[in-house]
């Protein structure tokens, strides 16, 4: 992928990984827009010369309004990155966890589908373009305190595979970005081993720049997650990660 000649929309790009990718696409010479809910973050990004649009991926009408506004301003849009998401812990022994599960699925999975559906006709009409979906190493190696997060990201992986197959021949590609734990959004406090954001972005952008672009963008740190079953390490790693269940309020003491 030529990173210098794109017109990119990053939905969920007002913070964390998305914001850093937006800056790096812009620095490479691409035209960049972001979508998100934070008015303050949108103002800050606008001050950096990055167009910012209000969008709530859990609201179909909000996504449609954002699509129309983005395409009105950037009719040459060719790359849509959909990465809005939430990470919520749940204790499955407490039925009250269902509210968190519903929010997670509505944002991470259905939010991805809403964004993809909104822009698919545009990209097919232009005969070229790329969707970049964002999953997680947790899609392949669950983190037991976040069961629905893991399930939602595994679902986005499967959806991305099916989307790629269905769009074959249209000129529209599908690339899946698979981050490990990255030191942003508080991850650095929970996980001292989280990959620094700059390191992740540098490696990910290098992989995106390859020709042809890989179907999955896998930085080195995420390989242990992605290939755990293949490498025979899955059961041991899940058992190790299950120790984190002590983080749940109902499991303490």
SULZI-V256057 format. One record per residue. N is the residue number from 1. PSI is psi in whole degrees, -180 to 180 (999 if undefined). OMEGA is omega in whole degrees, -180 to 180 (none if undefined). Layout:
# SULZI-V256057
[[N/PSI/OMEGA] [N/PSI/OMEGA]]
This chain:
# SULZI-V256057
[[1/127/176] [2/109/-175] [3/-7/-175] [4/-7/-172] [5/23/-175] [6/160/165] [7/110/-164] [8/134/168] [9/128/177] [10/106/178] [11/120/-170] [12/23/-174] [13/16/-178] [14/-3/179] [15/167/171] [16/-137/-178] [17/-44/-178] [18/-44/180] [19/-42/180] [20/-41/178] [21/-38/178] [22/-46/-180] [23/-38/-178] [24/-38/173] [25/-44/180] [26/-43/180] [27/-29/179] [28/-11/178] [29/4/178] [30/156/170] [31/129/-171] [32/137/170] [33/152/177] [34/157/174] [35/142/179] [36/177/-176] [37/-21/-174] [38/113/180] [39/-40/-180] [40/-45/180] [41/-39/179] [42/-39/178] [43/-43/180] [44/-44/-179] [45/-37/177] [46/-35/177] [47/-20/177] [48/2/-180] [49/15/178] [50/122/178] [51/138/-179] [52/136/-175] [53/145/177] [54/126/177] [55/137/174] [56/111/-172] [57/-11/177] [58/-2/-176] [59/110/-176] [60/-39/-180] [61/-37/177] [62/-43/178] [63/-42/180] [64/-41/178] [65/-43/179] [66/-43/178] [67/-48/-178] [68/-41/-180] [69/-42/180] [70/-47/-178] [71/-29/175] [72/-38/-178] [73/-30/-176] [74/72/-177] [75/-19/179] [76/15/-179] [77/128/-179] [78/-6/-177] [79/125/179] [80/117/177] [81/122/-179] [82/110/-172] [83/12/176] [84/135/-178] [85/164/175] [86/150/176] [87/110/-177] [88/137/175] [89/149/-179] [90/138/170] [91/108/-174] [92/-8/175] [93/-10/180] [94/113/-179] [95/-20/178] [96/-10/180] [97/-16/-171] [98/-32/179] [99/-42/177] [100/-39/179] [101/-44/-179] [102/-43/178] [103/-41/-178] [104/-47/-180] [105/-42/-178] [106/-36/-179] [107/-54/-170] [108/-44/-178] [109/-60/-178] [110/-33/176] [111/-42/176] [112/-46/-179] [113/-41/179] [114/-44/-179] [115/-46/179] [116/-46/180] [117/-38/-177] [118/-35/-173] [119/-7/-180] [120/-47/-180] [121/-39/180] [122/-48/-177] [123/-37/177] [124/-40/179] [125/-40/-178] [126/-13/174] [127/9/178] [128/158/179] [129/179/-176] [130/134/164] [131/135/171] [132/110/175] [133/156/-177] [134/120/178] [135/-129/-177] [136/154/171] [137/-27/180] [138/-17/174] [139/-27/-174] [140/-20/179] [141/91/-170] [142/148/172] [143/103/-167] [144/-31/177] [145/-12/-179] [146/65/-172] [147/-43/-178] [148/-31/173] [149/-48/179] [150/-45/-179] [151/-40/-179] [152/-39/-179] [153/-34/173] [154/-38/178] [155/-41/178] [156/-36/175] [157/-50/-179] [158/-40/179] [159/-40/179] [160/-41/179] [161/-43/-180] [162/-39/179] [163/-43/179] [164/-43/-180] [165/-42/-177] [166/-27/-180] [167/-1/179] [168/133/-180] [169/-9/-180] [170/-14/-173] [171/-3/-179] [172/123/-180] [173/165/178] [174/121/179] [175/134/180] [176/121/177] [177/126/-173] [178/87/-180] [179/149/164] [180/-165/171] [181/124/-178] [182/141/-174] [183/76/177] [184/157/178] [185/31/179] [186/-7/-179] [187/-33/-178] [188/-24/179] [189/-37/-178] [190/-37/-174] [191/100/-179] [192/-13/-180] [193/5/-180] [194/142/-178] [195/130/177] [196/141/-175] [197/-44/-179] [198/-41/-180] [199/-44/179] [200/-49/-176] [201/-40/-180] [202/-45/-179] [203/-41/-179] [204/-43/-180] [205/-35/176] [206/-39/178] [207/-39/177] [208/-31/-177] [209/-8/-179] [210/152/174] [211/120/-6] [212/157/178] [213/131/179] [214/151/175] [215/-32/178] [216/130/177] [217/105/-173] [218/103/173] [219/161/-173] [220/-39/-175] [221/-22/-176] [222/-5/-178] [223/-36/-179] [224/-30/176] [225/-52/-173] [226/-37/-172] [227/21/-177] [228/-44/-180] [229/-45/180] [230/-39/-175] [231/-2/178] [232/18/-178] [233/0/-170] [234/-54/-175] [235/-44/-179] [236/-41/-178] [237/-39/177] [238/-40/178] [239/-42/178] [240/-44/-177] [241/-22/178] [242/-19/177] [243/-23/180] [244/-8/177] [245/-20/177] [246/-16/177] [247/-24/-177] [248/135/-177] [249/-39/-178] [250/-7/-177] [251/0/-176] [252/154/175] [253/999/none]]
